[in-house]
Amino acid sequence: VQLQASGGGLVEAGESLTLSCTGSALRLDDYAVLWFRQVPGKEREGVSCISDSGGSTYYIDSVKGRFTVSRDNAKNKVYLQMNSLKRVDTAVYYCTTWSYCSKHGMEMALAADDFDSWGQGTLVTVSS
């Protein structure tokens, strides 16, 4: 496992959390970083991604305007700032790397099915 997502927790609806993705033995600045989430019993869903330079980002419609992805390559970290959280955002959040950031890139990362390399994820629970 080369990536670890952290920063999850229990919050009330409307509150914020910032997740971090850290590369343990991997330089993240060589890759786009993708964020996914999964509710138990449901398929993993792409949420957002950021290109290697940080110049390009992508968000699914349900989080646009509420989530912001950013990166600090000097710290080898990528962040997912989540504001105005809703109960439907409750899930385990994962990060992974890919060669490019786009909706298609996230679809390809899911199709690769290399979930063992994604780490355990971090649980975000939003209560109403």
C-alpha positions as CSV (number, residue, x, y, z in Angstrom):
1,V,0.0,0.0,0.0
2,Q,1.5,3.2,-1.1
3,L,-1.2,5.7,-0.4
4,Q,-3.1,6.5,2.8
5,A,-6.2,8.7,3.1
6,S,-6.8,10.3,6.5
7,G,-8.8,13.0,8.2
8,G,-12.3,11.4,8.3
9,G,-14.6,11.6,11.3
10,L,-18.1,12.2,12.6
11,V,-19.6,15.6,11.8
12,E,-23.0,17.1,11.6
13,A,-24.7,18.0,8.4
14,G,-23.4,21.4,7.2
15,E,-20.0,21.1,8.8
16,S,-16.7,20.6,7.1
17,L,-13.8,18.1,7.0
18,T,-10.5,18.1,5.2
19,L,-9.1,14.7,4.0
20,S,-5.5,14.2,3.3
21,C,-3.8,11.7,0.9
22,T,-0.2,10.8,1.7
23,G,2.2,8.8,-0.4
24,S,4.3,6.7,1.9
25,A,7.0,5.6,-0.6
26,L,5.5,7.4,-3.6
27,R,6.1,10.8,-5.0
28,L,2.6,12.1,-5.6
29,D,3.7,14.9,-7.8
30,D,4.4,12.5,-10.6
31,Y,0.7,11.5,-10.8
32,A,-2.8,12.8,-10.9
33,V,-4.6,11.9,-7.6
34,L,-8.1,10.7,-7.6
35,W,-10.6,10.6,-4.7
36,F,-13.3,7.9,-4.5
37,R,-15.8,7.0,-1.9
38,Q,-17.8,3.8,-1.1
39,V,-20.8,3.2,1.0
40,P,-21.0,-0.4,2.3
41,G,-23.0,-2.5,-0.1
42,K,-22.6,-0.1,-2.9
43,E,-20.1,0.4,-5.7
44,R,-17.1,2.6,-5.3
45,E,-17.8,6.1,-6.7
46,G,-15.4,8.6,-8.2
47,V,-15.6,12.0,-6.4
48,S,-12.9,14.3,-7.6
49,C,-9.4,14.4,-9.0
50,I,-6.5,16.7,-9.5
51,S,-3.7,16.6,-12.1
52,D,-0.1,16.2,-11.3
53,S,0.6,19.9,-11.5
54,G,-2.7,20.9,-9.8
55,G,-3.7,22.8,-12.9
56,S,-6.7,20.6,-13.7
57,T,-9.4,19.3,-11.4
58,Y,-12.7,17.4,-11.8
59,Y,-15.7,17.0,-9.5
60,I,-18.8,14.9,-9.8
61,D,-22.0,17.0,-9.9
62,S,-23.1,16.2,-6.4
63,V,-20.1,17.7,-4.8
64,K,-19.4,20.7,-7.1
65,G,-19.3,23.9,-5.1
66,R,-18.9,22.0,-1.8
67,F,-15.7,20.1,-2.2
68,T,-12.3,21.4,-3.2
69,V,-9.3,19.3,-4.2
70,S,-5.8,20.7,-3.9
71,R,-2.3,19.5,-3.5
72,D,1.0,20.5,-1.9
73,N,3.7,18.7,-3.8
74,A,6.3,20.0,-1.5
75,K,4.6,18.1,1.3
76,N,3.7,15.1,-0.9
77,K,0.1,15.5,0.1
78,V,-3.3,16.0,-1.7
79,Y,-6.3,17.4,0.1
80,L,-10.0,17.1,-0.2
81,Q,-11.8,20.0,1.5
82,M,-15.4,19.1,2.1
83,N,-17.8,21.8,3.1
84,S,-21.5,21.8,3.7
85,L,-21.5,18.1,4.2
86,K,-24.6,16.1,3.8
87,R,-25.7,12.7,5.0
88,V,-25.3,11.3,1.5
89,D,-21.6,12.1,1.7
90,T,-21.3,9.4,4.4
91,A,-18.8,6.9,3.1
92,V,-15.3,5.5,3.3
93,Y,-13.1,7.8,1.2
94,Y,-10.0,6.5,-0.7
95,C,-7.3,8.1,-2.8
96,T,-5.3,6.6,-5.5
97,T,-3.0,7.7,-8.3
98,W,-3.6,7.7,-12.0
99,S,-1.9,9.1,-15.1
100,Y,-4.5,11.8,-15.7
101,C,-7.4,13.5,-14.0
102,S,-10.7,13.4,-15.7
103,K,-14.0,11.6,-15.5
104,H,-12.6,9.0,-17.9
105,G,-9.5,8.6,-15.8
106,M,-11.6,7.8,-12.7
107,E,-13.6,5.3,-14.7
108,M,-10.3,3.6,-15.9
109,A,-9.0,3.6,-12.3
110,L,-12.1,1.8,-11.1
111,A,-11.9,-0.6,-14.0
112,A,-8.3,-1.5,-13.2
113,D,-9.7,-2.9,-9.9
114,D,-6.4,-2.6,-8.1
115,F,-8.1,-1.7,-4.9
116,D,-5.5,-3.4,-2.6
117,S,-3.1,-0.5,-3.5
118,W,-5.6,2.1,-2.4
119,G,-5.2,1.6,1.3
120,Q,-7.9,1.3,3.9
121,G,-9.5,4.6,3.3
122,T,-10.9,7.0,5.9
123,L,-14.5,7.0,7.2
124,V,-16.6,10.1,6.9
125,T,-19.9,10.0,8.8
126,V,-22.3,12.9,8.5
127,S,-25.2,13.0,10.9
128,S,-28.3,15.1,10.6
